[in-house]
Amino acid sequence: ETITPHPHFMLFATQNPPGATYGGRKVLSKAFRNRFMEIHVGDIPDEELKIILNKRCAVAPSYCTKLVEVMRELQRRRQASRAFAGKDGFITARDLFRWANRQSN
């Protein structure tokens, strides 16, 4: 059976890159990667992260500042030591939103 997609159909796929930062990721073949347009997205700037936390999680700007500072300090410590290595050692913006939502609930 052939399924014809809607003329406006689009597919978005995401992947954390393989390497030291994310554990357990495998390199995708060039043939598979050629089926997509790759867009590499860097970290969200701290000031924007604070605004997003404030609007999305309804926490005070001063608390947002502290959350971002703690996240960045933990990231710096992880880079400087193997003590935080492994899949559970990397803190992300997702973790930051979880923290903020705990405070607001």
N, C-alpha and C positions, 0 to 999 in steps of 0.2 A: 504494500500500500504506500502510495506517495502522499505525503502531507505537504500542502503548499502553505507557507507562512503568510500571515497578513502582510501587506505592503509596508507597514510601519513597524513590523516586528524588529526588535533589537535584543541582543543577548549581552549581558554584562557578566563578566567573570572576574573574580579576585583571587589572589594567592599571595601569601606571605612568601618572600623570596627564600630560596634555599641558602644555607650558609650557617655561620656561627650564631647569628642573632636568633633564628628560630630553629629549634630542634626538630628533627624528623621530617624535614622538607626534602623532596627529591627534585632534581633538575628536570624540567619538562623538555621533551625532544624539540628540536628546531622545527620539524614538520608540524607539530602540534601548535607551537608558539606562532608560527606563520599564519595561523587561522584567525589570529586576534591582532588588534592594535594595542601595543603595550604602552601604558602610561605609568611612569614611576612617580609616586607621590611621597613627598618627604614628610617630616614631622609638622604638626600644626604649630604655628608660632605661639609662644606662651600667652601673649596678650589675647589672641583669638580664643585660645583654650579657656582662659578665664571667663571671657564673655559667653562662650557656649555653656560652660558649667553654670554660670549665673542664670542664664535664660532657661536652659533645659531642666536644671535641677532645683531652681528657686532657692539657691543658697546665697548668703551675703558675699559681696565682692571680696571682702577681707578673708573670708573662709576659702574662696576660690583661689586667691593668691597663695594661701598656705598649702592647699592641696597640690597645686602645680609645683611649688617649691619642694615639697616632700617627694613628689614623683621624680623630679629632675635630680635631686640628691641621691635617691635610690638608684637611678639609672647611672649616675656617675660612679657610685660605689660598685655597682655590678661590673662596669668596664674596668675598674682598677683591681678587681679581685676575682679569683676563680671560685670563691666561696658562694657566689650567687649564680653559678653556672647551671645550665640545664633548663628544661622546659618550664619549670616553675620559678625561674630566677629573673624573668623579664617582665617588667611592669609596663603596661600599655595605657593608652587613653581609655580603653574599655574598663580597666581597673579603676581609673580615676572617676569615671561616671558611677561606678558601683559604690565607691566611697562616698561621693557626694549624695547619692540617693539614700544611703543609710542615714546620713545626717538629716535630710529633709523629711524622712518618714517618721 
